[in-house]
Amino acid sequence: MSLSAALLAAGPSPSPSPDDRSTTPAVPTLQDAQESATNAASWVEQNWSTWLAIGLRVLLIVVIAAVLRAVVRRAITKLIERMNRTVQSVDGTALGGLLVNAERRRQRSAAIGSVLRSVASFVILGTAALMILGTFQINLAPLLASAGVAGVAIGFGARNLVTDFLSGVFMILEDQYGVGDSIDAGVASGEVIEVGLRVTKLRGDNGEIWYVRNGEIKRIGNLSQGWSTAGVDVTVRADEDLDKVKETIGAVAERMGKEEPWNELLWGPIEMLGLDSVYLDSMVVRVSAKTMPGKSLTVERELRWRIKRAFDAADIRIVGRPDVQGDDAGAADPTAGVAAPSAYASSVSPQSVAASPLPGPSGPTSTTK
């Protein structure tokens, strides 16, 4: 029997059901593939100019942003170098040696340059990124709103850090203090050894180092800017000759103003301001002088030393407490340093009896039944 006769004897082949047709994947034909390729080619042909325009625009934005960032950063660096060269030219003069601290200016210039470069890079690159997103026709409103909400959240969460940073920026820009200055920051005082955008380092009088956050500084007293005042109060007896006292102090002031290194530390003549106060047995003479910043204590110590030696030579007595001498003093009382007898020294006194402990139940006065 042939194969065709066997197939005819078996009957017609069963046709596929509708369910089988739906589950069987359709095999793409060559004509379908040709149509898909034709549609893709036509879509690319229609949109290639748009793609090219977008790519060129993005490339142009990136190039302009990179060039602008490099130019701005280089300009800031040149500006800082010019500031440093100006400071170095002033350092060679006598006045520059007194008023200008090269290390302080260098650190201030470096900090300002770093802040300016960071701000410039953030603004330029951020603007370029937004322009690129806008080129792709992306709606920037939700992005900007989310960035605003995130900025507010970060500001609330890290408000201390933001406060410290902003305070440090304004302190540096306003030149409130610098390295080498002696300041009183309220929470701590001492010599500034480092100025940062977040923390200022101070060295105290005992050598300790204070780390003060810039946001905690509510007031600053700079003791190294401008000039300082050296003030000395001299207390003499009430019966001293004021003309003699004035003449002696004037001679000391004139001699000290001509000697080195005091002629450099003194920025003005030493003046006797007059009587600051008068008492029954003494009077206070006020002496003042304008000095280099931070050198007032040194001048005061030297001025006291010289005034004391000049007064000793002129037989002018400096008093600080009432004098005890001659017949006015009288004989010393030998019982003045003896304490009064205590009531607790006697065992029969009422205070001693009241302070004695009570006897216990097993004491010698208890009876046993």
C-alpha positions as CSV (number, residue, x, y, z in Angstrom):
1,M,0.0,0.0,0.0
2,S,1.3,3.4,-0.9
3,L,1.6,6.3,1.5
4,S,-1.2,8.3,-0.3
5,A,-3.6,5.3,0.0
6,A,-2.9,5.0,3.7
7,L,-3.5,8.7,4.3
8,L,-6.8,8.4,2.4
9,A,-7.9,5.4,4.4
10,A,-7.2,7.2,7.6
11,G,-9.7,9.9,6.7
12,P,-9.3,13.7,6.6
13,S,-6.8,15.3,9.0
14,P,-8.4,17.2,11.9
15,S,-8.5,21.0,11.4
16,P,-7.0,23.2,14.3
17,S,-9.5,24.6,16.7
18,P,-9.9,28.4,17.2
19,D,-8.1,28.1,20.6
20,D,-5.1,26.5,19.0
21,R,-5.0,29.3,16.4
22,S,-4.9,32.0,19.1
23,T,-2.1,30.4,21.0
24,T,0.1,29.6,18.0
25,P,2.5,32.5,17.3
26,A,2.3,33.9,13.8
27,V,5.5,33.4,11.9
28,P,6.5,36.7,10.2
29,T,6.8,36.5,6.5
30,L,9.5,38.1,4.4
31,Q,7.0,40.7,3.3
32,D,6.3,41.7,6.9
33,A,10.1,42.1,7.6
34,Q,10.5,44.2,4.5
35,E,7.7,46.5,5.5
36,S,9.2,46.9,9.1
37,A,12.6,47.8,7.7
38,T,11.0,50.2,5.3
39,N,9.1,52.0,8.1
40,A,12.2,52.2,10.3
41,A,14.3,53.6,7.5
42,S,11.7,56.2,6.7
43,W,11.4,57.2,10.5
44,V,15.1,57.6,10.7
45,E,15.2,59.6,7.5
46,Q,12.5,61.9,8.9
47,N,14.1,62.4,12.3
48,W,17.9,62.3,11.7
49,S,18.0,66.1,11.3
50,T,16.3,66.5,14.7
51,W,18.8,64.1,16.4
52,L,21.7,65.8,14.8
53,A,20.5,69.2,15.9
54,I,20.0,68.0,19.5
55,G,23.4,66.4,19.6
56,L,25.1,69.5,18.2
57,R,23.2,71.6,20.8
58,V,24.3,69.4,23.7
59,L,27.9,69.4,22.5
60,L,27.8,73.2,22.1
61,I,26.4,73.6,25.7
62,V,29.1,71.3,27.1
63,V,31.9,73.0,25.3
64,I,30.7,76.5,26.3
65,A,30.3,75.4,29.9
66,A,33.8,73.9,30.1
67,V,35.4,76.9,28.5
68,L,33.5,79.3,30.6
69,R,34.3,77.4,33.8
70,A,38.0,77.3,32.9
71,V,38.1,81.0,32.1
72,V,36.3,82.0,35.3
73,R,38.5,79.8,37.5
74,R,41.7,81.1,35.9
75,A,40.4,84.7,36.3
76,I,39.8,84.0,40.0
77,T,43.2,82.5,40.4
78,K,44.9,85.5,38.8
79,L,42.9,87.8,41.0
80,I,44.1,86.0,44.1
81,E,47.7,86.0,42.9
82,R,47.5,89.7,42.3
83,M,46.2,90.3,45.8
84,N,49.1,88.2,47.2
85,R,51.6,90.2,45.2
86,T,50.1,93.5,46.5
87,V,50.5,92.2,50.0
88,Q,54.1,91.2,49.4
89,S,54.9,94.6,48.1
90,V,53.5,96.2,51.2
91,D,55.4,93.8,53.4
92,G,58.6,95.4,52.4
93,T,57.7,98.8,54.0
94,A,58.0,99.7,57.7
95,L,54.2,100.3,58.0
96,G,53.5,97.0,56.2
97,G,55.6,95.1,58.8
98,L,53.4,96.6,61.5
99,L,49.9,96.3,59.9
100,V,50.0,93.4,57.5
101,N,50.3,89.7,58.4
102,A,51.4,87.8,55.3
103,E,50.2,84.4,56.5
104,R,46.8,85.9,57.4
105,R,46.4,87.5,54.0
106,R,47.6,84.3,52.3
107,Q,45.1,82.1,54.1
108,R,42.3,84.7,53.6
109,S,43.1,84.9,49.8
110,A,43.2,81.1,49.5
111,A,39.8,80.7,51.3
112,I,38.2,83.4,49.2
113,G,39.5,81.9,46.0
114,S,38.3,78.4,47.0
115,V,34.8,79.7,47.8
116,L,34.6,81.7,44.6
117,R,35.8,78.8,42.4
118,S,33.3,76.4,44.0
119,V,30.4,78.8,43.6
120,A,31.4,79.6,39.9
121,S,31.7,75.8,39.1
122,F,28.3,75.1,40.7
123,V,26.5,77.8,38.9
124,I,28.0,77.1,35.5
125,L,27.7,73.3,35.6
126,G,24.2,73.5,37.1
127,T,23.0,75.8,34.4
128,A,24.5,73.7,31.7
129,A,22.8,70.5,33.1
130,L,19.4,72.3,33.1
131,M,19.9,73.5,29.5
132,I,20.8,70.0,28.4
133,L,17.7,68.5,30.0
134,G,15.6,71.3,28.3
135,T,17.2,70.4,25.0
136,F,15.7,66.9,25.3
137,Q,12.3,68.5,25.9
138,I,12.1,67.3,29.5
139,N,9.7,69.1,31.8
140,L,11.9,70.8,34.4
141,A,9.1,72.0,36.6
142,P,8.9,68.8,38.7
143,L,12.7,68.6,38.9
144,L,13.0,72.1,40.1
145,A,10.2,71.7,42.6
146,S,11.8,68.5,43.9
147,A,15.2,70.2,44.2
148,G,13.6,73.0,46.1
149,V,11.9,70.6,48.5
150,A,15.2,68.7,48.9
151,G,17.1,71.9,49.6
152,V,14.6,73.0,52.3
153,A,14.8,69.5,53.9
154,I,18.6,69.6,53.9
155,G,18.6,73.1,55.2
156,F,16.5,72.1,58.2
157,G,18.4,68.9,58.8
158,A,21.8,70.4,58.6
159,R,21.0,74.0,59.6
160,N,24.0,74.1,62.0
161,L,26.4,73.2,59.2
162,V,24.8,75.7,56.8
163,T,25.0,78.4,59.6
164,D,28.7,77.6,60.3
165,F,29.5,77.7,56.6
166,L,27.7,81.0,55.8
167,S,29.2,82.6,59.0
168,G,32.7,81.6,58.0
169,V,32.2,82.9,54.4
170,F,31.1,86.4,55.7
171,M,33.8,86.5,58.4
172,I,36.5,85.9,55.7
173,L,35.0,88.3,53.2
174,E,34.6,91.0,55.8
175,D,38.1,90.3,57.2
176,Q,36.8,90.3,60.8
177,Y,39.9,88.5,62.0
178,G,42.8,86.5,60.7
179,V,45.8,84.3,61.6
180,G,47.8,86.0,64.3
181,D,45.0,88.2,65.7
182,S,44.1,88.0,69.4
183,I,40.3,87.9,69.6
184,D,37.6,87.5,72.2
185,A,34.9,85.3,70.6
186,G,32.6,85.1,73.6
187,V,32.8,81.3,74.0
188,A,36.6,81.4,73.9
189,S,39.5,83.9,73.6
190,G,43.0,83.6,72.4
191,E,45.3,83.9,69.3
192,V,43.9,82.8,66.0
193,I,46.0,80.0,64.5
194,E,43.7,78.9,61.7
195,V,40.6,80.3,60.0
196,G,38.2,77.8,58.2
197,L,34.8,78.0,56.6
198,R,33.3,76.0,59.4
199,V,35.7,76.1,62.4
200,T,38.1,78.7,63.8
201,K,41.1,77.5,65.9
202,L,42.3,79.6,68.8
203,R,45.2,79.1,71.1
204,G,44.4,80.2,74.7
205,D,46.6,81.9,77.2
206,N,47.6,78.5,78.8
207,G,48.5,76.9,75.4
208,E,45.2,75.1,74.9
209,I,43.6,75.0,71.5
210,W,39.9,75.9,71.1
211,Y,37.9,74.7,68.2
212,V,35.0,77.2,67.8
213,R,32.3,76.8,65.3
214,N,31.7,79.9,63.3
215,G,27.9,79.7,63.8
216,E,28.4,79.9,67.6
217,I,30.3,83.2,67.4
218,K,27.7,85.9,68.2
219,R,30.2,88.7,68.8
220,I,33.9,89.2,68.1
221,G,36.3,91.5,69.9
222,N,39.5,91.9,67.8
223,L,42.4,93.1,69.9
224,S,44.9,93.2,67.1
225,Q,43.3,95.7,64.6
226,G,43.9,99.4,64.6
227,W,45.7,100.3,67.8
228,S,45.7,99.4,71.6
229,T,45.7,101.6,74.7
230,A,48.2,101.1,77.5
231,G,46.9,102.5,80.8
232,V,48.7,102.7,84.1
233,D,47.3,103.9,87.4
234,V,49.9,105.2,89.9
235,T,48.7,105.6,93.5
236,V,50.7,108.0,95.6
237,R,50.2,109.7,99.0
238,A,47.8,112.5,99.3
239,D,50.4,114.9,100.5
240,E,52.8,114.4,97.5
241,D,53.6,117.4,95.3
242,L,51.6,116.9,92.1
243,D,54.0,119.1,90.1
244,K,56.9,116.9,91.1
245,V,54.9,113.8,90.3
246,K,54.0,115.2,86.8
247,E,57.6,116.2,86.1
248,T,58.9,112.8,87.0
249,I,56.3,110.9,84.9
250,G,57.0,113.3,82.0
251,A,60.7,112.6,82.1
252,V,60.1,108.9,82.1
253,A,57.7,109.2,79.1
254,E,60.2,111.3,77.1
255,R,63.1,108.9,77.8
256,M,61.0,105.8,77.0
257,G,59.7,107.3,73.7
258,K,63.2,107.8,72.4
259,E,64.6,104.3,73.2
260,E,64.3,101.2,71.1
261,P,62.2,99.1,70.7
262,W,59.7,101.2,72.6
263,N,59.8,104.0,70.0
264,E,58.3,101.5,67.5
265,L,55.7,100.0,69.9
266,L,54.5,103.5,71.0
267,W,52.2,105.0,68.3
268,G,51.7,108.2,70.3
269,P,53.2,110.2,73.2
270,I,52.8,108.9,76.8
271,E,50.4,111.3,78.4
272,M,49.6,112.0,82.1
273,L,45.8,112.4,82.0
274,G,45.6,113.8,85.5
275,L,44.1,112.6,88.8
276,D,41.7,109.7,88.3
277,S,40.5,109.7,91.9
278,V,41.4,111.3,95.2
279,Y,41.0,109.7,98.7
280,L,41.8,110.9,102.2
281,D,45.2,109.2,102.3
282,S,46.0,108.6,98.6
283,M,45.4,109.8,95.1
284,V,45.5,108.0,91.7
285,V,47.3,109.4,88.7
286,R,46.3,108.1,85.3
287,V,49.0,107.5,82.6
288,S,48.0,106.5,79.1
289,A,49.6,105.8,75.7
290,K,48.6,104.5,72.3
291,T,50.5,101.4,71.3
292,M,50.8,98.9,68.5
293,P,48.0,96.3,68.4
294,G,48.5,93.6,71.0
295,K,51.5,95.3,72.7
296,S,49.6,97.2,75.4
297,L,50.5,94.8,78.2
298,T,54.2,94.9,77.3
299,V,54.2,98.7,77.3
300,E,52.3,98.8,80.6
301,R,54.8,96.5,82.4
302,E,57.7,98.5,81.2
303,L,56.1,101.8,82.1
304,R,55.3,100.6,85.6
305,W,58.9,99.5,86.0
306,R,60.3,102.8,84.9
307,I,57.9,104.9,86.9
308,K,58.7,102.9,90.1
309,R,62.4,103.4,89.6
310,A,62.0,107.1,88.9
311,F,59.7,107.6,91.9
312,D,62.3,105.8,94.2
313,A,65.0,108.1,92.9
314,A,62.8,111.2,93.4
315,D,61.7,110.0,96.9
316,I,58.0,109.7,95.9
317,R,56.2,106.9,97.7
318,I,53.8,104.7,95.8
319,V,51.1,103.4,98.2
320,G,48.7,100.5,97.9
321,R,47.5,100.1,101.4
322,P,47.4,102.3,104.6
323,D,50.8,103.0,106.1
324,V,51.6,101.6,109.7
325,Q,54.6,103.4,111.1
326,G,56.0,105.2,114.2
327,D,53.8,106.2,117.1
328,D,50.6,106.0,115.1
329,A,50.9,102.2,114.9
330,G,51.0,101.5,118.6
331,A,52.0,98.2,120.2
332,A,50.8,95.0,118.6
333,D,48.2,93.1,120.6
334,P,49.6,89.7,121.4
335,T,46.1,88.2,121.8
336,A,44.8,89.5,118.5
337,G,45.6,86.2,116.8
338,V,44.2,83.9,119.6
339,A,40.7,82.5,118.9
340,A,38.0,82.8,121.5
341,P,37.5,79.7,123.8
342,S,34.9,77.2,122.5
343,A,31.9,76.2,124.6
344,Y,32.6,72.6,123.5
345,A,35.9,72.5,125.4
346,S,34.2,71.9,128.7
347,S,32.4,68.5,129.1
348,V,29.8,70.0,131.6
349,S,28.7,72.9,129.4
350,P,25.1,72.8,128.0
351,Q,26.4,72.7,124.4
352,S,28.7,69.8,125.1
353,V,25.9,67.8,127.0
354,A,23.5,68.5,124.1
355,A,26.0,67.2,121.6
356,S,26.8,64.0,123.5
357,P,25.3,60.8,122.1
358,L,22.4,59.1,123.8
359,P,23.2,55.8,125.7
360,G,22.1,52.6,124.1
361,P,19.7,49.9,125.7
362,S,22.7,47.8,126.7
363,G,24.5,50.7,128.3
364,P,25.7,50.9,131.9
365,T,22.5,52.7,133.0
366,S,20.1,50.1,131.7
367,T,18.6,47.5,134.1
368,T,17.7,43.9,133.3
369,K,14.6,42.3,134.9
